[in-house]
Amino acid sequence: MANIISDETIDYVGILAKLELSDEEKEQAKSDMGRMLDYIDKLGELDTDGIEPMSHVFPVNNVFREDVVTNGDDSANTLANAPEEKNGSFVVPKTV
């Protein structure tokens, strides 16, 4: 294991994550973190020359339709059903 994680690092990560780890859990966390860092180092060995960077594995396209108003301003018909209106708005009872 090339990446040796210190006890201080595990304690610091525990503080940041608000975890209280036993000695056994700290040793397991050190081992897990070391393996993760070793794997990241291994990924760094890959030849990525000529590979275009991407943000997602699958092609991501906007599937939403264009937002186009199709029914226009129909406020006059809407207010026609109101029991009472004032200045183009519904009049409703006060609520507290």
SULCOR-V212073 format. One record per residue. N is the residue number from 1. RES is the residue in one small letter. SS is DSSP state (@ for helix, = for strand, . for the rest). OMEGA is omega in degrees with one decimal (999 if undefined). Layout:
N & RES & SS & OMEGA
N & RES & SS & OMEGA
This chain:
1 & m & . & -176.4
2 & a & . & -177.8
3 & n & . & 177.8
4 & i & . & -179.5
5 & i & . & -178.1
6 & s & . & 176.5
7 & d & @ & 179.9
8 & e & @ & 178.8
9 & t & @ & 179.0
10 & i & @ & 177.6
11 & d & @ & -178.8
12 & y & @ & 178.2
13 & v & @ & 177.0
14 & g & @ & 177.6
15 & i & @ & -179.2
16 & l & @ & -178.7
17 & a & . & -178.4
18 & k & . & 178.5
19 & l & . & 171.5
20 & e & . & -175.1
21 & l & . & 173.5
22 & s & . & 178.8
23 & d & @ & 178.1
24 & e & @ & 179.4
25 & e & @ & 177.5
26 & k & @ & 179.0
27 & e & @ & 178.0
28 & q & @ & 179.2
29 & a & @ & 177.9
30 & k & @ & 179.3
31 & s & @ & -179.5
32 & d & @ & -179.6
33 & m & @ & 177.8
34 & g & @ & 178.5
35 & r & @ & 178.3
36 & m & @ & -179.6
37 & l & @ & 175.2
38 & d & @ & 179.6
39 & y & @ & 178.1
40 & i & @ & 176.4
41 & d & @ & 179.7
42 & k & @ & 177.4
43 & l & @ & 178.9
44 & g & @ & 179.4
45 & e & . & -177.6
46 & l & . & 176.9
47 & d & . & -178.2
48 & t & . & 177.5
49 & d & . & 178.7
50 & g & . & 178.8
51 & i & . & -179.2
52 & e & . & 177.7
53 & p & . & 178.1
54 & m & . & 179.9
55 & s & . & -177.7
56 & h & . & -178.3
57 & v & . & -179.0
58 & f & . & 176.7
59 & p & . & -178.1
60 & v & . & 179.0
61 & n & . & 176.8
62 & n & . & -178.5
63 & v & . & -179.1
64 & f & . & 177.8
65 & r & . & 175.6
66 & e & . & -178.8
67 & d & . & -177.4
68 & v & . & 177.6
69 & v & . & -178.5
70 & t & . & -176.5
71 & n & . & 175.0
72 & g & . & -177.9
73 & d & . & -179.4
74 & d & . & -175.2
75 & s & @ & -179.9
76 & a & @ & 178.3
77 & n & @ & 178.9
78 & t & @ & -179.3
79 & l & @ & 178.3
80 & a & @ & 179.3
81 & n & . & -176.8
82 & a & . & 176.4
83 & p & . & 178.5
84 & e & . & 178.1
85 & e & = & -179.9
86 & k & = & 178.2
87 & n & . & 176.9
88 & g & . & -179.6
89 & s & = & 174.0
90 & f & = & 172.3
91 & v & . & -179.3
92 & v & . & 177.8
93 & p & . & 176.3
94 & k & . & 173.7
95 & t & . & -178.9
96 & v & . & 999
